[in-house]
Amino acid sequence: MKPGSVADGYMIRGGQAGKDRLDVLDLAYREGTAELLRRSGVPEGARCLEVGAGGGHASRQLARAAGPAGRVAGVGNDPAR
């Protein structure tokens, strides 16, 4: 089974096509995600984990919120991302 295929039980296509889709979604939702992170109160120096990080867009926003003293790790299961 190919990762990201319907046959492996995951309905959203992975690989480069999936990354391209996530890039478009990031453009559409970037401001809303940033606002959500501001409201959640991610403190300077926070240590954050994003599970199911996809293209890493939210991880980058978390890193900006956590600042240079913070740490962010993003994990996912698509080897193309």
C-alpha positions in Angstrom: 0.0 0.0 0.0 1.2 3.5 -0.8 1.2 5.9 2.2 -1.7 8.4 1.9 -3.7 6.1 -0.4 -7.3 5.2 0.3 -6.1 1.6 0.6 -4.1 2.3 3.7 -7.2 3.8 5.4 -6.2 7.4 5.2 -8.5 9.4 2.9 -6.4 12.5 2.3 -3.8 12.2 -0.4 -0.2 12.6 0.7 3.0 13.2 -1.2 3.5 16.4 -3.2 -0.2 16.7 -4.1 -1.1 16.7 -0.4 1.6 19.2 0.4 0.4 21.5 -2.3 -3.2 21.2 -0.9 -1.9 22.1 2.6 0.0 25.1 1.2 -3.3 26.5 -0.2 -5.1 25.8 3.1 -2.4 27.6 5.0 -2.9 30.7 2.8 -6.6 30.6 3.5 -6.4 29.9 7.3 -3.1 31.5 8.3 -4.6 34.6 10.0 -7.2 32.5 11.8 -4.5 30.1 13.0 -2.3 32.9 14.3 -5.3 34.4 16.1 -6.1 31.1 17.7 -2.5 30.7 18.9 -2.6 34.3 20.3 -5.8 33.5 22.2 -4.5 30.3 23.5 -1.7 32.2 25.2 1.4 30.3 24.0 4.1 31.8 26.2 7.5 32.9 25.2 9.9 30.0 25.8 7.1 27.4 25.4 7.9 23.8 24.4 5.3 22.7 21.8 4.5 19.5 19.9 2.3 19.4 16.9 1.0 15.9 16.1 -0.1 15.4 12.5 2.0 18.4 11.4 1.3 18.0 7.6 3.3 20.7 5.9 4.5 22.2 9.1 2.6 25.5 8.7 1.2 25.6 12.3 4.5 24.4 13.7 6.1 27.5 12.2 3.5 29.7 13.7 4.0 28.0 17.1 7.7 28.7 16.8 7.1 32.4 16.2 4.8 32.5 19.3 7.3 30.5 21.4 10.2 32.8 20.3 13.9 32.1 20.3 13.8 30.5 23.8 11.0 28.1 22.8 11.1 24.8 21.1 8.6 23.2 18.6 8.5 19.8 17.2 6.1 18.6 14.5 5.5 15.0 13.6 3.5 13.3 10.9 3.5 10.1 8.9 3.8 11.2 5.3 7.5 10.6 4.2 7.1 13.3 1.4 6.5 16.1 4.0 
